[in-house]
Amino acid sequence: MKLLASTVLAALLALPAFSDTIPITLDIVNADGAPDGFNRSMVTANGTYPGPLITATKGDTLVVTVNNLLDDPTMRRSTSLDFDGLFVNTPDSFNEGSSFVTTCPVAPNASYTYTIPLVDGQAGTFWYHSQLSVQYVDGLRGALVVYDPEDPLKDLYDVDDETTIWQVGDWWHNTTLPLLAGYVATGIVPVSDSGTFNGVGRFNGGPEVPFFVVNVVQGTRYRFRIINTSARNVFTMSIDSHNMTIIETDGTPTSPMTVNSIDMLAGQRHSVVVEANQPVSNYWINAPYVGGDPTRNLNQNATLSRAILRYQGAAEEDPSSPMSLGPAGAELNALVEANLRPLVASPAPEADINITLNLVVTAGKAQWNVNNVSYLPPDVPTLVKVLDGANSTEDFNVTENTFVLPANKIVQVIFPPSIDDEAHPFHLHGNNFWLIKSNSSEEINTENPIKRDVAGVGSTGTIMRFSTANPGPWFFHCHIFWHFQAGLATVMASGLDETRETVKPTQAWTDLCPAYDALPADLQ
């Protein structure tokens, strides 16, 4: 199913531009679909994969009503929605959507409304997905864009609308309950069957599903918003014969940087400006991916992960050039994350607190450990415990891996170098961080580091700093959701007294946990 981008959908999802409240209704339903030609039951928002595009303008308030209508027993039937990358201020933390951290899931045949003011002048490229177990692997994911009428980089592009959003993602033919059971039994992370571009993909031996087509007009400059909605795979984005100028990273405007290849980890986003300055023709948009040993899934062929950039006036046919993996050798000008700079340069504050996180997998098991602790979701969400008076680390289960921090401090998190050959995309909920040292370089940059909310942790080591001026229990975890499910997660719980003073949940939120706890296991 292709990305929904019609004007009818836009009218349904948003009020006129003068409104500051954006009402959205998402019916979470099981629907049959065949993104790569293989038909299966999925977990969807409004019956589509990806889910409906959500748009807003800087300063608006999102009011997202989720109606849980799931009924397929081969997948989780409760649900919870997270809005990846959006800042969430302390008073609204109960609507942040992290299962068992800031909320309980929404039970089947129940509804919940998330109200999220867009704060701190935030704009950019974001997305939403299920935050319950690995449920978003089954399809519950979609784009969320916050537009800025005063975008300081708007002179660099001519078109930025629903047609310029690219969602790449990994796709599995099996549903998550058996996939997860296989992972637990073997310790081997499932390998995807295919990759999709705006909901369209192909797999080895499968039908030749028509590639998604991105239409452009010669001489026009486009802002393409690229979102890696994967649960595991790293996508490498490029366009034959075209450069890409990066102007945004995870919601942060960047000093323009021109490249021709971008590696994107799960959960990461970039906006790139592409000028349609080539002869009228069809060009491959290359989106190959890596994620596990492809010999474990013979359906996988990363070369088939792609789309078509079609100039107005070109024939409606595939490009004549070979399907490649993108630029290579002397032609390669790939993004080096450490070279990203914010559009407005500012130094990172000095750290008040230092935390070192060591990541270790238990050999042969579906178990990841952070400082020798494998995260397990608690029966009582972290925020509920805080509101009930939790004050110290001892008030939480060891397996909650909760770091209790004071408010209004700068916390530095150090991930030491490791022998792990897979970069773990660590994501901070509700906030972002200064990336002091990228895994892509040995450089330490405190003068003008990029701020983002997902960064790779791996072989060379990574250093981040974040502020606790926005108190609350914020999830901080690997965005490879199989690893997250296996325990690669922590909670950064800051300013517990301040949280209690400012968080006043609704009765609807308070009712979520008793309703969920009363469910039989097969409905949770």
N, C-alpha and C positions, 0 to 999 in steps of 0.2 A: 504494500500500500504506500502510495507516495505521500509526501508531506502535504498536509492540507494548507492551502494558501489562498483560498478564494476570498473575495470581498464579502461573501455571505458569512463565512466563518469569522472574519474579522469583526463584522457587525455584531455577531452573537457574543463574541468574547470581550468586547470592550464598549464602554460608553463613548460618546463624542469627546473630542480632544479637550473640551473645556472642563470636563468632569475630573474630580480628584479621587474618585472611588471606582475601582474596576471590578465589577462582579463577574465571577467565572464559575461555571458549574461543570464539574468533571464526574461523569458516571463511570465508575471503575467496574468494567464488565469483562467477562470472558468472551472472546470473539475469535472465530476462525480466520486465519490469514496465511499468506504464503509470501513473505517478504523476498525470499530467494527462490521461490518456485516450489518449496516443500510446504505442504499445508499442515497446519497444526493449530491447536487451541492456544490462545495467548491471554495475558493479562493486559488490558488496554484502558486508556482513558478515551471515553466516547467512541470506542470501537475501532480506533486507528492506531497504527504504529508507523512513525512516532505519534505521540498524542498531539492534541491541538496546540497550535502556537499560542502562547500567552504574551501579550504585549502591554506595555504601560509607558508612561512618561515620567521622567524624574520627579520625585515628590508625591506621586500618587500612592494610594493604598490599595493593595490587592485583597480582595475578599473572595477566597476560593472555597466553594462548597464541594465536598467530596461525598458522593453517594456510593457506598460499597454494595455492589450487586454481584459479587463474585460467587460462583457456584461450582467450579471445576475442582474436584478433589485431588487432581494430580499436581496442584499448585497451592500455595498459601491462599487462604480465603479471607483473612483479615488483611489490613493494609495500613500504610502510613505514608504521608507525602512530605518530601523534603525539597526545599527550593535552593538548589546548590549555588552558593556564592553570594546570596543576598545577605546583607548585614541585617542582624536582628538585635534590636536593643533590649536591654534587660527586662523592661516591663512586658515585652511581647514574647519572651523566651518560651513560654508555655505553648506558643503556636509554632515553634521552630520545626517540629515534625520528626525529631530523632526518636525512634522507638526505644523505650526503656531508659532514655536519658532525659528528654524534656517532655515526653508524653507516652501514653499507651496507644497501641494501634486501634484503628476503627474496625469494629466487628462487622461481619456480614449482615446485610440488611439494615445497616445503620448509616447515619450521616454525620459529618462534622464540618464546620466552617473554620478555615484558617484565615485570620485577619493579620496581614503583614504590611505595616506602613513602610514605604521605601524611604530610608533615612540617610542622613549624612550626604545628601546630594548624589547618591549612588546612581550610576547608569552603566549600561554595558550589556554583555552577553552572558546569559546564565541558562540554567535548565532545571527541570523538576524530574523527580523520579521517586519510586518507592524506596523507603528506608527500612523496610522490614525484611530481615534476612537477605536472601539473594533474589527477592521477588522481581526486581526490575530487569533481571535477565530474561524474564518471560514477556517483557515488552512495555512495562509501565514507565515510560520516559518521554520527555518532550522538551522543546525549546522555550525559553523565557527571555524576552528582550526588553530592556528598559532604555527608551530613547532619550536623548538629551538635546532639546532644541538649541542649546547653546554650545554644542560640541565644539571644542576648540580646534578640532581637526576636520571639520566638515568641508572646508575648502579643498580637501584632497580627494573627495569623491562626489559623484553625481547621483548615484542610486544606492539606497539603503532601505530595504523594505522586506516584506515576507518572502520575496523571491530570491533574496540573497543570503538565506540561512542554510548552512550545510551541517547536517547532523550525520556523523559517521558512528557506527556502532558494531559490536560483535553480535552474532546471532547463533543460536543453538536450535537444533531440530527437536531435541528432547526437552521435556519440562523439568523444572528445577528440583522437585522432590526426588526423583530418581537420580538426577545428576548429582545432587548433594549427597545422597546415600552412597553413590559410587566414590565420591571424593573422600567421605569419611572412612569407607572401607579400605581405600588404597593409599590415601595421602597424595594422590595425583590430581592436580587441578584440571577440571574439564577444559578441553580444547574446543574452540568454537568451530561450527560447521562453515561459517562464512562471515563476511563483513557486509554491512549495508551502508548505502549513501542515501540519505533522506528516505529510508525505509525500503530501499531496493538493492538486491544483491544477487549473486550467482554462486553456485557450488559445483565442484567437479562432478560431471555426469548428470547434472541437473538441467532443467529447461533453460533456454536462452531468454531469460527475463529481460525485457528492454531496459537498457541502462537509463538512469535518471538523466534528464537533459536540463542544463542550465543555459538559458537563452540570454544572449548579449547583443548589443548593437555596437558596431565598429565606431571607435572614437569616444566611447563612453567609459567612465571610471566607476567601478563597482566596489562597495564595501561588502565583502563576503564575511559573514560571521560563522566561524568553524567551531563546532562543539564535538568533542569526543565523548559520546554517551556510553562508552564501553563499560563492561564489568571487569575486563581484563586487558584487552588488546591495546597495543601502541600503534597508532596510525601515522604514516608518513605522507604528508600532503604536498602535492606539486601539480603544476599544470604545464603540459607540453608547450614550449615556446613562449611562456609568460613568466614574469616575475611577480612576486607578492610582497607588498610593503606592509609590515606589521604596524598597526596603530593602537592595538588594545590587547592586553593580556589579563584574563580572568577579571574583567571589569575595570582594570587600571589603564588609563590612556598612556601610551608609550611614545617615546621619541621615535619617529618613523625609522624603520630599519628594513631595507630591501634584501630579500633572500629568494631562493627558488625551491626550497625544501624545508618542511617543518615537521619535526617529530612531536606528536601530541600524546601524552599519557592519558589514561582514563580520568575523566572529569575536567580536563583542561580545556580552555577556550582561547581563541585568538580571533581578532578582526584583522583582515588583510585587505588592502586596496589593490585591485587588479585593473589595469587599463587594457581595454579591448583594442590593442594597437597592432594586431597581426592581420594578414590577408583573410578575407571572408572564407571561412572553412569550418570544419569540426576538429576539435582538439580534445585529447584525453585529459581529464582530471584524474590524476593517479592517487589512489588511497590504499596502498598495500599496508599490511599490518603484520605484527608478530605477537605471539602470545602462546607460549608453550611449544612442545614438540609437534610439528604438523604431521609426523608419521603416526601420531595417536588418533588422528581423525582424517581419514583419506578423502573426506568431502572437501577439505580445506584447500583452497588455491588462492593465495593472497593477490595474485596477479589479476584475478577477476573482480577485485574490489576497486571500483572506479565509477566515474560518471563522464558525461560529454559536455564540453563547453561549445555551444553552437552559436555561431554568428548569424544574425539576421541576413537572410539571403542564401545561406548555405543549404545544401541538400540535406534532407532528413535521412541521414545514414550515419553509420559508425565512422569514426576517423579512419583514414587509410594507413596511418602510421602504426607501427607495432605497439602492442600493449607492453609497456615497460614498467619498471618499478620507480621510475623518475630519474632525475639527473644523477650522474655518477662521474667519478674521475675528476678531470680538470674542469668540467662543466658544473660541478656541484658547489653551490653556495648555500649551505644549510644553516639554519638558525642554531646558534650557540646560546643557550638560555642565559648564561652568565653575562652576555653582551647586551641584554635587554636593559633599557633605562626608562624610568618614568618620564612622562612629558614635562612634569614639574619636578625638578630635582630637589631632593631634601634628604638630609642624613638620617640614618636610623638612630633612635635614642640609645643611650648606653644601657646595658642590661643590669637589672637589679637582682635577678634570680637566674641561675643556670641549672638546666635539667639535661641529663644525658640519657638518650633512649637507645638501647641495644636491641636489635631485632634478630631473633633466632628461630628457625623452624625446627620442630621435633621430627627427626628423620622417620620417614615412613608413615607419618600421621598427618591428618588434617588439623594441625595445631601449630599456630604461630605464637611467639612469646615476645612481649615487650618488657625488658628488664625482668625476665624469668616469670612473667605473669601472662597467661593467656586470657584475654577478655571474655567474659560471659555476661550476657544481658541479665540484669537483676530482675527479680520478681516485682520490685517496687522501683519505679523510675527514679533516677538520681534527683531530679528537680523536686519530686514529691518528698524525698528524704530531706532535702535542704529546707523546704518549706515547713517540714515537721520538726526541724531543729538540728539536723546534722551539722556539726561544727568542725570536725577533724577527719583525717584519713581513717581513723579507727571506726568512724561511724558508717563506713562503707565496706562491703565485702572486698576481700583482697582481689577477687577475680573481676571486680569493677575497674581496677587499675585507675583509680581516681586520684589526681593530683590536686590537693587543696592549696589554693594560692590567694594571697592578699589582693585587694582591689588596688587599682591605680599604680601598678608596677609594670616594668618591662621584663618579660620572661624570654630568655634565650634557650632554645632547644637545639641540642647538638646530636646529630646522628653520626656516629663515627664511621670511617670507611669500613667496608665489609667485602667479603669474597662472593657475596650474592651477585649473580649476573643479571638479575631482574630488578629494574628500578621500581621501587614502590611509591606510587603517587600519594603522598600524605596530604590529607585535606582537613582544614580547620573549619568547623561550622560556625555560622553567625558572624564571623570576623574574617580578616585576612592577616597576612604577616609580611614582614620585611624578609626577603630572601638574601641573607648575608653571604652565604656561600652556596652556590649551585652545585649539584652533582656533576654538572658538565665542565667544571673547571676547578683549579686549585685556588683561584682568586678569592680573597676576602674583601668584600665591598661594603663598607659602612657609610660611604659618602653619599651615594645615590642609588641604593638598591631598588630593584623592582618590588612592588607589593603584589602578591597574588594569593590565592587560597588553595592551590594544589601544586606541589612541587615534588620532583622525584628524589627518592632516598636510595642510595646504593653504594657503588664501589668506591667512589672518591670521597664520600662524606658530604653531609648537607648541614647548614646552620640556618636557623630561622629565629626571628624575634617577633613577639606579639605583645600587645598591650592588654592589661586587665582592667582598663578604664570602663569596659563594658561588661560588668560582672555577670556571672551565670555559669551553669554547667554546659560546657561546649564540647561536643564530640570532636576527637582528633584521631583520624584513623586512615588506614590504607584504602584507597579507592579501587583497588582490585577486590571486588566484593567477595570473592571466594576466600581471599586472605582475611578480609574483615570478618567474615563469618567464622573463620578458624581462629580468631582471637587477636588479630593484628590491629588493636585499637586501644585508645585511652580516653579518659575524660579530663579536660582541664577545667576544674571547678574553682572559679575565682569569686572573691567578695561574697561569702555566704551570707553575712549579716545584711549587706546591701541588697542582695537578691531577695531576701525575706521582706525587706522594707518596701520594695518596689513592685514585686510580682503579685498581682491580684488576679488569679485565674477565674475563668467563667465556670458556671455550674456545668456547662456542657463538657468542658475539659475534665473537671473533677469526676464526671460520670463515666469517662472512657475506661479507666482501669477496672472498676467493678464489673462493667459489662464484658470487657475482654477476659478478666479472670474467671468469669462464670462460664465461659465457652468450653465445650469439650475440646480435647487436643486437636482433633481433625479440623476444627473450624478456626483455630488460632492462626 
